[in-house]
Amino acid sequence: MNLRVLPFSAGAHTSPTGAFKYYVMADPYPDLVYAETPKGAVYIEEPDSERVARLYDRLWEKSLPETASVEFISALSEELP
C-alpha cells in the first residue's frame, strides 16, 4: 500500500466524484475499476478503464512523494489539539 497526499496546491482534483480502486488483472482478465457513487457502486472494465488509468496517473504525478506525504501528515498531526 502506498500513501500519498494530493496537496491543495495541485489544483482541482481530477476525480471529483471521489475515490476509486483500479485493479490491474493478470491475463486473460481485463483491468477493472471500482468506484462508489451517490447512486451506488460502479464497475468499469477495459477499454473504458483506460481513461481511469490516465486519471490515476495524473493524480499520482500531482501528489507528494511517499516520504513527503508521511512528513506532511505527521506535521498536521502535531498541530492537532
C-alpha positions as CSV (number, residue, x, y, z in Angstrom):
1,M,0.0,0.0,0.0
2,N,1.2,3.5,-0.9
3,L,0.1,6.6,0.9
4,R,0.4,9.9,-1.0
5,V,-1.2,13.3,-0.3
6,L,-2.6,15.4,-3.0
7,P,-2.0,19.0,-1.8
8,F,-4.4,21.8,-2.5
9,S,-1.6,23.5,-4.5
10,A,-2.0,20.7,-7.1
11,G,-5.3,22.3,-8.2
12,A,-8.6,20.7,-8.7
13,H,-8.9,17.0,-8.1
14,T,-9.4,15.1,-11.4
15,S,-11.7,12.7,-9.7
16,P,-14.4,15.0,-8.3
17,T,-16.8,12.1,-7.7
18,G,-14.5,10.6,-5.1
19,A,-12.3,7.6,-4.5
20,F,-11.9,4.7,-6.9
21,K,-9.9,1.5,-7.0
22,Y,-8.0,0.4,-10.1
23,Y,-7.2,-3.3,-10.3
24,V,-4.6,-4.4,-12.8
25,M,-5.5,-8.0,-13.6
26,A,-3.4,-10.8,-14.9
27,D,-4.2,-12.1,-18.4
28,P,-6.8,-13.2,-19.6
29,Y,-8.8,-11.0,-17.2
30,P,-9.5,-7.3,-18.1
31,D,-8.3,-4.5,-15.8
32,L,-11.2,-3.3,-13.5
33,V,-12.2,-0.1,-11.9
34,Y,-14.5,0.0,-8.9
35,A,-16.0,3.3,-7.7
36,E,-18.6,4.3,-5.1
37,T,-21.0,7.0,-6.3
38,P,-24.1,8.6,-4.7
39,K,-26.2,6.1,-6.8
40,G,-24.2,3.0,-5.8
41,A,-21.2,1.0,-6.9
42,V,-19.9,1.2,-10.5
43,Y,-17.6,-1.4,-12.2
44,I,-15.7,-0.4,-15.3
45,E,-13.8,-2.8,-17.5
46,E,-11.4,-2.3,-20.4
47,P,-11.3,-0.5,-22.7
48,D,-13.2,2.1,-20.6
49,S,-10.9,1.5,-17.7
50,E,-8.0,3.0,-19.7
51,R,-9.5,6.5,-19.1
52,V,-9.4,6.0,-15.4
53,A,-5.8,4.7,-15.6
54,R,-4.8,8.0,-17.2
55,L,-6.7,9.9,-14.4
56,Y,-4.9,7.8,-11.8
57,D,-1.6,8.6,-13.4
58,R,-2.3,12.4,-13.3
59,L,-3.3,12.1,-9.6
60,W,-0.1,10.2,-8.9
61,E,2.1,12.8,-10.7
62,K,0.5,15.7,-8.8
63,S,0.7,14.0,-5.4
64,L,3.5,14.4,-2.9
65,P,6.1,11.5,-2.9
66,E,5.5,8.9,-0.1
67,T,8.2,10.3,2.3
68,A,6.9,13.9,1.8
69,S,3.3,12.7,2.3
70,V,4.2,11.0,5.6
71,E,6.0,14.1,6.8
72,F,3.0,16.3,5.8
73,I,0.6,14.1,7.8
74,S,3.0,14.0,10.8
75,A,3.3,17.8,10.8
76,L,-0.5,18.1,10.7
77,S,-1.0,15.7,13.5
78,E,1.3,17.7,15.7
79,E,-0.9,20.8,15.1
80,L,-4.0,18.9,16.4
81,P,-5.1,19.7,20.0
